[in-house]
Amino acid sequence: MRIAVIGGTGLIGSRVVTTLEATGHEVVVVARAVGVDSFTGEGLADALAGVETIVDVSNSSYTDEAGAREFFAASTLNQLTYGDAAGVRHHVALSVVGTDRLARSEGGYFQAKAEQERLLTASGRPFSIVHATQFFEFIRSITDAATRSGIAHVADALIQPMAADDVAAAVARTALARPTGGITEHAGPEVFELGYLAQRELRFRRDEREVVADPLATYFGARLDRWELLPGGDATIAPTRFHEWQVARRDGDDALLPSVAGVR
């Protein structure tokens, strides 16, 4: 099968590409780095020629509502339009656990993600939406972004994060299956206080910064209740535990971690 991965050079996209290629499928990488832009549509028609499945794991570089909405709306509409012309039979999109709740209560970036999902749902095209919890790989950058005067003020919330490898595996499985026509949730095997997890990651790196669970702190502009980031009871639970992930990357892949916090 010929599969296009939108955002195929990113943290999740590169892993999805590797996974799909390992199973013998032909993968087309769609990213600005290779001269194809889903936002402007540049090169997209040629990239989608002969593609049966689109996997969208791209993300906006803007976390504000206006910037993120512009990106997701234009990119999704371009994928649907060019994909329809190419005869694409399955559209898979990666999104965020809690998007619907956060969009209703807080708006911001999550309203933009909700709009992306609405466009896909209303398209009349076969689709599957994968909701994932936050990634282990972003805990460091969330903490760094929340640091003021040497103290990290993180949201007072619970979190059930998962490894990027497990997210990519879930997306790849979905791409190779029949369209679900709905949302499936995926999460890690452990629930943490965000403040505890942030401090645990700092101590693992011998960083002595203090972490405070601040009820006034926001999460990408959203004020959270304690349970808002947790998945439902029917979520698929990934296998990798946080400590296992930390130990596995101890010997050298820190340079591959994102330097700027992202929701996904």
Secondary structure, DSSP 8 states (H G I E B T S, - for coil): -EEEEETTTSHHHHHHHHHHHHTT-EEEEESGGGT--TTT-TTHHHHTTT-SEEEE----S--SHHHHHHHHHHHHHHHHHHHHHHT--EEEEEEETTHHHHHHHT-HHHHHHHHHHHHHHTT-S-EEEEEE--BGGGHHHHHHHTEETTEEEEES-EE--B-HHHHHHHHHHHHHS---SSEEEEE-S--EEHHHHHHHHHHHTT---EEEEETT--BTTB---TTTT---TT-EE-S--HHHHHHHTTTT-GGGS-SS----
